[in-house]
Amino acid sequence: MKITEAKWIEDFKEGKINGETVEVSYKTYEQAKSFYAKEDTSLPDNTLMYTVYTCHTRNDHTQNLNWGLTVMEPVCVAQECNVTRGHFHEDEQCDEIYVCQKGEGLLLLMDEKGQCHAEKMREGSIHHIDGAFAHRLVNTSYSKLEVMCCWPINAGHDYKRVENMPFSARVFKEDGKITIKENR
């Protein structure tokens, strides 16, 4: 019997994934400005907001799964906590699992009517995301937020729907305290 090495290695100490077919994407403030309530002119455009590592299988069979890791920097934009872009799934029958590896934050969820609720994220917390809900991560801490995720290869990401109906709640850090402001 042949024994092989794993295709991917999650480096928990460094907060990254190494291996073949790992796609790495970086989101800077310049690319993320539209995610926030207002622009922060004191933040350089090249500020790293978050990094996403995605392990792709080479087979597009609909039963396959993707594995990923999102590493969010502890950055605020005009006192608004750092967020990911957020998305609905193109196939709402496809759920997703998030596991908080390090840090603290919120998993912000929004239904098709724009109503939001959030789940607290902390090291070891496991979150089931219904495929019909838009979701985004919020880093509320002073350290990196690292979240592992697993989703069906055919889920798809519908970013346009979130652009047309933005999340109705925003999370701010004011005088060291977390506040949530609803836009509805």
C-alpha positions in Angstrom: 0.0 0.0 0.0 1.2 3.5 -0.9 1.1 6.2 1.7 1.1 9.8 0.5 1.3 13.2 2.2 -1.9 15.3 2.6 -2.5 17.8 -0.3 -3.1 20.6 2.2 -1.7 21.5 5.6 -3.4 24.1 7.8 -0.7 25.9 9.7 -2.5 26.8 12.9 0.4 28.7 14.4 0.9 30.9 11.3 -2.8 31.1 10.4 -2.5 29.9 6.8 -3.0 26.9 4.5 -0.2 25.5 2.4 -0.3 22.9 -0.4 -1.2 22.2 -3.9 -4.3 23.9 -5.5 -4.5 26.5 -2.6 -5.8 29.8 -3.9 -4.8 32.8 -1.8 -6.6 36.2 -2.2 -5.9 39.4 -0.3 -8.4 42.2 0.3 -7.0 45.7 0.8 -8.8 48.7 2.1 -8.9 50.2 -1.4 -10.8 47.1 -2.6 -13.1 47.0 0.5 -14.1 50.7 0.9 -17.7 50.0 -0.3 -18.2 47.5 2.6 -18.3 50.2 5.2 -20.7 53.0 6.2 -18.2 55.7 5.5 -14.7 56.1 4.2 -11.7 56.5 6.6 -9.2 58.9 5.0 -6.6 58.1 7.8 -6.4 54.5 6.6 -3.9 53.9 3.7 -5.4 52.2 0.7 -2.9 49.4 0.8 -3.9 48.3 4.4 -4.5 44.6 4.4 -8.1 43.9 5.6 -8.2 40.1 5.2 -6.7 37.1 3.5 -8.7 34.1 2.2 -7.1 30.6 1.6 -9.3 28.2 -0.5 -8.5 24.6 -1.1 -10.0 23.6 -4.4 -10.6 20.1 -5.6 -9.8 19.4 -9.3 -13.2 17.8 -9.8 -16.3 20.0 -10.2 -18.6 17.2 -9.1 -21.4 18.8 -7.2 -21.0 16.6 -4.2 -17.5 17.8 -3.6 -16.5 20.3 -0.8 -14.3 23.3 -0.6 -12.2 24.1 2.5 -11.1 27.5 3.4 -9.6 29.8 6.0 -10.3 33.6 6.4 -7.8 35.6 8.4 -9.2 39.0 9.3 -6.9 41.8 10.5 -7.8 43.8 13.7 -8.6 47.0 11.7 -11.4 49.6 12.2 -12.7 51.9 9.5 -14.0 55.1 11.0 -14.7 53.1 14.2 -16.6 50.3 12.2 -15.2 46.9 12.8 -13.5 45.1 10.0 -15.9 43.0 7.9 -15.7 40.6 5.0 -17.6 41.5 1.8 -20.4 39.1 2.6 -22.6 37.0 0.2 -25.6 34.9 -0.4 -25.1 31.5 -1.9 -26.3 31.2 -5.5 -27.7 27.8 -4.6 -29.6 28.4 -1.4 -29.8 24.7 -0.7 -26.1 24.7 0.0 -25.3 25.3 3.7 -21.9 26.2 5.1 -20.0 25.5 8.3 -17.7 28.0 10.0 -15.3 27.1 12.8 -13.6 29.9 14.7 -9.9 29.0 15.0 -8.6 32.1 16.8 -9.8 35.5 17.9 -13.3 36.9 18.6 -15.9 38.4 16.4 -19.4 38.0 15.0 -21.0 36.0 12.3 -23.5 38.4 10.8 -26.4 36.7 9.1 -29.2 38.4 7.0 -32.3 36.9 5.6 -34.0 37.6 2.2 -36.0 40.5 3.8 -32.9 42.2 5.1 -33.3 41.2 8.8 -30.0 40.6 10.5 -28.9 38.6 13.5 -25.5 37.6 14.7 -23.7 34.8 16.4 -20.7 35.3 18.7 -17.5 33.8 17.5 -14.7 32.7 19.8 -12.0 30.1 19.6 -13.6 26.7 19.0 -17.1 27.9 18.2 -18.8 26.1 15.4 -21.5 27.8 13.2 -24.0 26.3 10.8 -25.0 28.8 8.1 -28.3 28.1 6.4 -27.8 28.5 2.6 -30.6 31.0 2.4 -28.9 33.5 4.6 -26.3 36.1 3.5 -23.3 36.0 5.8 -20.2 38.0 6.7 -17.5 38.0 9.3 -16.9 40.8 11.7 -13.6 41.1 13.7 -14.5 42.7 17.0 -11.2 42.0 18.7 -7.7 43.6 18.9 -6.2 40.5 17.3 -6.6 38.5 14.1 -9.9 36.6 13.6 -9.2 33.2 11.9 -12.2 31.3 10.7 -12.1 27.9 8.9 -15.0 27.1 6.5 -16.4 24.2 4.5 -19.0 24.6 1.8 -20.3 22.6 -1.3 -18.4 23.3 -4.5 -21.7 24.2 -6.2 -22.8 26.8 -3.6 -21.6 29.8 -5.6 -21.2 33.3 -4.2 -23.9 36.0 -5.0 -22.2 39.3 -4.1 -24.5 41.4 -6.3 -27.5 40.6 -4.1 -25.7 42.0 -1.1 -24.6 45.1 -3.0 -28.3 45.6 -3.9 -29.5 44.9 -0.4 -26.6 45.7 2.0 -26.5 44.2 5.5 -28.9 46.2 7.7 -26.6 46.1 10.8 -23.2 47.5 11.3 -20.8 46.8 14.1 -18.7 49.6 15.7 -16.0 49.8 18.3 -16.4 53.1 20.2 -14.3 53.8 23.3 -13.4 50.1 23.4 -17.0 49.0 23.5 -18.9 47.1 20.7 -22.1 48.7 19.5 -24.4 47.6 16.8 -26.3 50.1 14.7 -29.2 48.9 12.6 -30.0 50.7 9.3 -33.6 49.8 9.0 
